[in-house]
Amino acid sequence: MFEKEIEAYEQIRKEYQEKIVDKMSREQWMVYNEILFSAHSCAIEGNSFTIDDTRILLEQGMAMIPVGRSLLECTEMADHFRAFDYMVGHLDQPFDAHSCAIEGNSFTIDDTRILLEQGMAMIPETWLPAIPSLATMRR
């Protein structure tokens, strides 16, 4: 069952490996995945950034906001970059689903619920130093 599909998938994977992956250094591969992961993950949430917009923002930062994109979308993408970097930088540590420490601040599931329900106006002032993009948006 599914032998043909598995064989077809394996052929596509090998071709992708040869044409894309094998031609990149580890650093290039990580940047490539960060761009794709961030663009697609934020798109699921309604962000209008294209893969090229995402690449430009990652390479040039908030100084280069792509035409037609909102500051909120840029901030969402920049925050996603930080989350990706944090996640990759802490792969050797166990993940605690109830609390994720970021630069000494603890974000709980309840904190996340409040943020989603009440919006950015309800972000506690103590969080702002750990999230520079949110701090500048609130001012």
N, C-alpha and C positions, 0 to 999 in steps of 0.2 A: 504494500500500500504506500503510495506517494514516492515510489522509487524514481519515477521519471522526473517529478518535481524536485526531488533532492539532488538528482544528477544535474538538472538544469541550473539549479541554484549554485551548486558547487562549481560549475563551469563559469558562471557569471562572476562568482567570488574570485576565482583564480585569475580571470581576465582583469578584474578591478585591481587585484593585488599587483599584477604585472604592470598595468598601464598607469596606475595612480600611486599606490602605496609604496612600492619598491623604489620609486624615483624621488621620494622625500626623505629628509632627515627626520629624526625623532621630533625635533622642535617644530619643523614645518608641519608634520603630521598632527601634532597637538594643536597648533594654531588653526589648521584646516578643520579639525573636529570641533574646536571651540566655536568657530564661525558657523558651521552647519548646525551644531547643537543649539546654539543661542538663537539663530534665525528661526529655526523650525519650532523650538520650544516656545518662543515669544509669539510666533505666528498662531500657534494653537490658542493663545490667549487674546488674539485679535490685533496684535501689533502688525503694522503694515510694512515693516522693513523687509527689503529684499536681501538676498545673500550678499550682493554687492554693497548695499547700504551698511550691512552688518560689518563687512570687511573694512570699509572706509572708517566707520566709527571705531573699530578696534585698533586700526593702524594710526588714526589721527586724533582720536579722543573727542571730547565734547566741543572742541573748537571748530570741528567740521561737521555740523549737523546737515545731513543730506536734505536736499530740496524737497519740500512737501511733507516732511516728517515733523511731528510735534516734539516739543521738549520732553513731554511725559514719555513718549515712545523711546527717545534717546536715553533717558534716565533708566527706563525699564531695561533696556538693552545693556547699558553700562553696569547696572546692578547684577544682571545675569552674568556678565563677564567676571565680576568679582566673585559671585557664587561659584562659578565654574572653576576659577583659579583656587578658591578656598577648598573646594571639593577635591581637586587634583592634588593640591598640596597636603591634604590630610588623609590620603588613601590608606596610610598605615595605621590609622586610629579607628577604633570602633565608632559606629554612628549611633547616637542616642536619639531616637525618634521623638522624644519629648522635649529635648532642649538642644540647641545648637549654639555653641559658644563662638562668637565672632568678636575678636579683639577685646576680650574681657566682658562683653555684654552677652546676656543669656536671652535668647528669643524662644519663648515657649509656644506651644500650640495655642494657648489662650491669647497670647500677645498677637499672634498671626490672625486669629479669628477677629479680634478687635480691629486690627488694621484693615482687614477686608470688609468688615461690616461698617465701620465708621469713617474710613478713609484716612488720608494723610494728616488731616487736622488733629487727629487723636494720637499721633505718634508721640510717645513720651520724650521729653527733652533729653533724657539720659541716653536715648538711642542715637541721637543725631551725630555725636562725634564719631561713632562707628560706621555711619552711613553718610559720607560727605555729600553724595548726590541728593539725598533727601534733605539734608541741612540747607543746601543752597536753594532748593525748591520751596522751602517753607518761608524763606526770607523775602 
